């Protein structure tokens, strides 16, 4: 029974697909299966990875957030402007992005709960408001000359090695941040009462409220959480690209949601896992990296991403319907329904 | 009877808002807003967003949404444009030119219909939620458009093709006439046919519709085909009017088409909305848009204002729905 339930899990499918793809890519280009490439791939995915964790939590609660890219943009811009004008240190920087994210997320949460407007429309609106307002104020200027301490932080490695060419690679600090975010979210969802509440309102808001969960508070938490993670992710983004360009993040929201959905999260709430989300992001990274290493022109990467997404949701939909059908059959056997 | 009165009340409210906005813009910029050139440029801009909004509204009335309308238009536009470029060569006769342009239009509309059918199959038959299904096709189509064009533009079409988007018939832009024609046809379809009736029914209560003997899946399939076709007409006008087509075109239309549909009284949860409401919605948005343009607002400020209006429109419809629903429960 236990093994059967594990075998049916979505995560296993993903691991198999990733393994098959890895073998295929390695057979074309041996560079793929090196520790250096793996760590590089993970480091570059850490930005999407942290965002994806936030998206997972929102999806689990039965909501959706399209505005997180705008929140990330506002957060990194505020941080960049502050540390360039007033100096400051790493702690201040983290505080700025996290608080900005939480405040903007709270705006989403309050509107979604108080006005009972569909979350997709609220966050589509706030996406335009946050981003538009920032661009009006910042006038689309990029920030380049980041302070040295920030650049040093971005290059920090937990462990590092030297490759044949002499350059160093290692476990980046961003990878560590991503791992911490994954672990904390996993624990939160599994052990904290608010985490259980997220699953509860995602499964059935009515049942959750009858069971004593406060829907408004949980929704507020969820949108603040994705806001905070967007802020943290924006810092990773700044570290990775070594500049702050206000237009560089907005427009990527659907790719992140796609990775989470690929990881097995349901858009109707209540279903999804932290491991699945990690694997979804990783699968996209493998596809992207593989297309580069096998020299497929970069113009087709988006199309491949879209096709993978389309196939994965179709498979998920068919599995869901098979499950529904099997549920009906149980009812018939028990004589509860005459179909 | 009360339903009828309620419907006209919505239209009346929208009409009043339109007049207020138009007067406001006229007061803010008396010599330019009602000038000939501005009215003419509005008449050129309305059809594209208007058709996209109708495509969005049809899907929303069924209780779904179609996020892929813009990317569908881009892909079909690119295909039509490439075909046209390959068919047209110097010294072509008038007959050959007409045939080439017709072929291009048919390809654009045909591909739009196929994409619509794909959406319909995914949403109606595979029962994927509309947000997710159309999101997936949107991602795929965007990628396809980038892949085919390598991120560049396809441009430079013969005058015969440009006539669709830029031509004038009896003093009115042809594109505007096309928009009105499709709006009237869609209105007839929604109000006078069993199909139209089923679209509203599915949006109000999908299960009850199914139990009343309607083939929901087939209706959804046809409705998403219709949505695709409308975006195909928009694609034809857009490609012709811009005289070029590119993967990055029209990204702002997605938010705006949802905004217009909601402004026009289409309910986000389905079952409600009229073509006349959407048409007034597009007129309101266009008045704002032209007004902002004359006042020299930046595109980013305009974007922020659209977002704010989107949420305000939802708040208004939330309050309105509550005030309508409360007495019926008692």
HADDOCK unambig.tbl for C-alpha pairs under 7 A between the chains (distance, minus, plus):
assign (segid A and resid 115 and name CA) (segid B and resid 315 and name CA) 6.72 0.50 0.50
assign (segid A and resid 117 and name CA) (segid B and resid 314 and name CA) 6.57 0.50 0.50
assign (segid A and resid 122 and name CA) (segid B and resid 311 and name CA) 6.07 0.50 0.50
assign (segid A and resid 125 and name CA) (segid B and resid 307 and name CA) 3.89 0.50 0.50
assign (segid A and resid 125 and name CA) (segid B and resid 308 and name CA) 6.21 0.50 0.50
assign (segid A and resid 125 and name CA) (segid B and resid 310 and name CA) 5.79 0.50 0.50
assign (segid A and resid 125 and name CA) (segid B and resid 311 and name CA) 6.00 0.50 0.50
assign (segid A and resid 126 and name CA) (segid B and resid 307 and name CA) 6.03 0.50 0.50
assign (segid A and resid 128 and name CA) (segid B and resid 303 and name CA) 5.61 0.50 0.50
assign (segid A and resid 128 and name CA) (segid B and resid 304 and name CA) 4.99 0.50 0.50
assign (segid A and resid 128 and name CA) (segid B and resid 307 and name CA) 4.96 0.50 0.50
assign (segid A and resid 129 and name CA) (segid B and resid 303 and name CA) 6.93 0.50 0.50
assign (segid A and resid 129 and name CA) (segid B and resid 304 and name CA) 3.98 0.50 0.50
assign (segid A and resid 129 and name CA) (segid B and resid 305 and name CA) 6.86 0.50 0.50
assign (segid A and resid 129 and name CA) (segid B and resid 307 and name CA) 5.22 0.50 0.50
assign (segid A and resid 129 and name CA) (segid B and resid 308 and name CA) 6.35 0.50 0.50
assign (segid A and resid 132 and name CA) (segid B and resid 300 and name CA) 4.51 0.50 0.50
assign (segid A and resid 132 and name CA) (segid B and resid 301 and name CA) 5.53 0.50 0.50
assign (segid A and resid 132 and name CA) (segid B and resid 303 and name CA) 5.48 0.50 0.50
assign (segid A and resid 132 and name CA) (segid B and resid 304 and name CA) 4.41 0.50 0.50
assign (segid A and resid 133 and name CA) (segid B and resid 301 and name CA) 6.45 0.50 0.50
assign (segid A and resid 133 and name CA) (segid B and resid 304 and name CA) 5.94 0.50 0.50
assign (segid A and resid 135 and name CA) (segid B and resid 300 and name CA) 6.04 0.50 0.50
assign (segid A and resid 136 and name CA) (segid B and resid 300 and name CA) 5.96 0.50 0.50
assign (segid A and resid 136 and name CA) (segid B and resid 301 and name CA) 5.95 0.50 0.50
assign (segid A and resid 299 and name CA) (segid B and resid 146 and name CA) 5.97 0.50 0.50
assign (segid A and resid 299 and name CA) (segid B and resid 147 and name CA) 4.73 0.50 0.50
assign (segid A and resid 299 and name CA) (segid B and resid 150 and name CA) 5.68 0.50 0.50
assign (segid A and resid 300 and name CA) (segid B and resid 143 and name CA) 6.38 0.50 0.50
assign (segid A and resid 300 and name CA) (segid B and resid 147 and name CA) 4.66 0.50 0.50
assign (segid A and resid 302 and name CA) (segid B and resid 140 and name CA) 6.92 0.50 0.50
assign (segid A and resid 302 and name CA) (segid B and resid 143 and name CA) 4.18 0.50 0.50
assign (segid A and resid 303 and name CA) (segid B and resid 140 and name CA) 4.90 0.50 0.50
assign (segid A and resid 303 and name CA) (segid B and resid 141 and name CA) 6.88 0.50 0.50
assign (segid A and resid 303 and name CA) (segid B and resid 142 and name CA) 6.94 0.50 0.50
assign (segid A and resid 303 and name CA) (segid B and resid 143 and name CA) 3.63 0.50 0.50
assign (segid A and resid 303 and name CA) (segid B and resid 144 and name CA) 5.03 0.50 0.50
assign (segid A and resid 303 and name CA) (segid B and resid 147 and name CA) 6.97 0.50 0.50
assign (segid A and resid 306 and name CA) (segid B and resid 136 and name CA) 6.03 0.50 0.50
assign (segid A and resid 306 and name CA) (segid B and resid 137 and name CA) 6.97 0.50 0.50
assign (segid A and resid 306 and name CA) (segid B and resid 139 and name CA) 4.78 0.50 0.50
assign (segid A and resid 306 and name CA) (segid B and resid 140 and name CA) 3.73 0.50 0.50
assign (segid A and resid 306 and name CA) (segid B and resid 143 and name CA) 6.81 0.50 0.50
assign (segid A and resid 307 and name CA) (segid B and resid 140 and name CA) 5.60 0.50 0.50
assign (segid A and resid 309 and name CA) (segid B and resid 136 and name CA) 6.03 0.50 0.50
assign (segid A and resid 310 and name CA) (segid B and resid 136 and name CA) 5.14 0.50 0.50
assign (segid A and resid 310 and name CA) (segid B and resid 137 and name CA) 6.73 0.50 0.50
assign (segid A and resid 314 and name CA) (segid B and resid 126 and name CA) 6.97 0.50 0.50
assign (segid A and resid 317 and name CA) (segid B and resid 126 and name CA) 6.30 0.50 0.50
assign (segid A and resid 317 and name CA) (segid B and resid 127 and name CA) 6.78 0.50 0.50
assign (segid A and resid 317 and name CA) (segid B and resid 128 and name CA) 6.01 0.50 0.50
assign (segid A and resid 318 and name CA) (segid B and resid 126 and name CA) 6.80 0.50 0.50
